[in-house]
Amino acid sequence: MSLFKEKLAQYQEQVNSALLTLLPSTTTHPTRLYEAMHYAALMGGKRVRPALVYATGEALGIPTKQLNGAAAAIECIHAYSLVHDDLPAMDDDDLRRGQATCHIQFDEATAILAADALQALAFDIVTQDQNHNTQVRLDMCALLAHAAGAAGMVGGQAIDCLAVDQALTLPQLTEMHKRKTGALIEASVKLAIIAAKDTISLEQKNALEQYVNAIGLAFQVQDDILDITSDTATLGKTQGADIALNKPTFVTLLGLDGAQDKAQQLYKNAINSLEGFDNNANFLRDLAGYIVQRNH
């Protein structure tokens, strides 16, 4: 196993352990709700966002154990967004991470409520995190609210819903995905930046923001590529779903070769932004490569 895969597995295990500790027990009444929350949050996944929280912290000299709350919170918001994204009123998907989507495994009402509860839990986790002072916790809450709300992920999802059967320009598509996908990815790095606010330099802050701006968009470009080039079994979700819904993608606008070139350019931008960091940022460098080379 490569050093990158070992480190990613370590981050995955760390956030999963934190989630198990922070999620209410499935024996709590009403048990079906809590079972659905556990199912949505712990059903697998790459854990890219928590890994970014931890890795950015390590690049800035913050012990990862101090970032368990932030990492768990961002994953709760991500998990909630996936449950909603899969609902019949949205993308109407039956498969997520190789398993039945939450509304198929349970029922539509329970899935909606579980997702709502996960979103609320994210803010509860951050506000009660004793690893950080009151101002840091407040700043983290504000960041999560902005990234997850109408100005970020939810706004991007709304644009996506309106884009079915519509022709978007490349700038419009880029803006949509910077909000829908990029906002939470960017927030993952910025949570660690907030945690390091007393020690981080302006140059480091700007470099990390440039890095995550590039990989946030690269993640979606690669998703669009995989929707064409991969298969359902590998993806763990329905292949060709965007085409079936007639949604604009980077592939439909740029062609497959053009989209692949776009992903590579974003990768180069991400790597170049980290020139001022030492080997403690190597996972961030490797993660940029993983994002544009992954097959699911």
Secondary structure, 3 states (H helix, E strand, C coil): CCHHHHHHHHHHHHHHHHHHHHCCCCCCCCHHHHHHHHHHHHCCCCCHHHHHHHHHHHHCCCCHHHHHHHHHHHHHHHHHHHHHHHCCCCCCCCEECCEECHHHHCCHHHHHHHHHHHHHHHHHHHHCCCCCCHHHHHHHHHHHHHHHCCCCHHHHHHHHHHCCCCCCCHHHHHHHHHHHCHHHHHHHHHHHHHHCCCCCCHHHHHHHHHHHHHHHHHHHHHHHHHHHHCCHHHHCCCCCHHHHCCCCCHHHHHHHHHHHHHHHHHHHHHHHHCCCCCHHHHHHHHHHHHHHHCCC
